[in-house]
């Protein structure tokens, strides 16, 4: 009757449910083992692309071109350039000396020069460096009428619409004529603006003296004008010892406010991918990665076909889809970079008298590294899907899912106050404090204030009254009130979830038990451990024998054993891990069994009470 009613309710009989549970856990273990192989392969692939020498090569080159001081002025280097005069001093000093290494430190001729410079004696300068500037036209902005008598020229900030493409200066050489941008070259994102390729370009010579004369000529003829908005210095190096290319770009921006803002990019990349035996191991990992990608894509397609819209209700399935998309993007970037290297690298290395534009290859190779870094991050996060059978991890996920609504409501309140303070800080301190110079900087500055990193002296100096008021109220409301409210929400929800688990309102988790059971079965097959059933039988026999020695009669022993079996059967039925639903309706048969069980417990308690009364009477008689 109970079985029929269970089927009528749409439930699953316990033997079949238990079998399905074991199959599910066994399948999960198999998927986990397969995924670990994929993760190890991905780690080998990603770490094989990163070479510790990349950091040291960037550090050496940045020290040479950024930190080297101008002769006669130890305070001026590329980082500290603030005027056009400082810029030309850098060009004629540290840049010229850093690019042309034509002799050993003992003034002897370097070995096997082959008409090329070897920076730090080990890094070959590929082709010749290039200097490029972008300008804006005059009258691209409007001068207020009251000041037109004082100033009749106006140069706006750089945009592609306001760019100046007219010849200027001497007009004979290429550096005075505009060169159109190429479609393949990426734009440069600077501090002040976004700059396209092209502009007024001149390439340096192989000879150090010719290059120096060129700098002097450009300076005397005012190659840098009021319309100049940015100057790029581009060159590339190759170190055969570590098989790395170093693509360097030094940028000097000339904002409309005057002065110079410097920035730099150092890209150390491995463009020649397959040279050593270890590189071929990485290639095999790339092939294995593609095989895994095909297998995982097929599995997810089958799941979508089987579950349809229900598939998208799980967060883990969305994570799976995101990981697959990232993997496909990674493969696409890899193929694109390899194809471009195959097509362009040979031509770039052939012509040593012209500028070799490796910046395009380094740019996309860096994006490929970024995408694969994000991919392996989410690949590690996916492990939580497999260990969610663990009790602790399930408590964590239950806590987050249960308090999600409270967190969303709190987040709305938090960010309203947070952005209000960010806008206040930007408007009050933005013109004087670097941390609040833009709205984005103000947002990150406030996050740093929460973490204890702040510049109170700068805020106070910017505004003596509003500065301290802003800081104190922000710390009070955001740090002391809102963050503690957030922690209270998490803490209270976690306490509720932990209490639910402690009273058995959630089924126990069987992944660890499944592993333990498989381990015990293996030991039993190897005869390294006795079967648990035999141990239970022998233990039961020992308990019965002990009860007989203590004077209990056979009827009491049989009654106790029957009571114990009944209790174990009911506990197994109502507290078993095989039941998936937390709350199920109770049938009449189940209610009757529970009622009889309660009656028997009442009888047993009454019997124990009578025994205690008898003992108390005997004690009273002995005392009297």
Order of alpha helices (4+ residues) and beta strands (2+ residues): alpha-alpha-alpha-alpha-alpha-beta-beta-beta-beta-beta-beta-alpha-beta-beta-beta-alpha-alpha-alpha-alpha-alpha-alpha-alpha-alpha-alpha-alpha-alpha-alpha-alpha-alpha
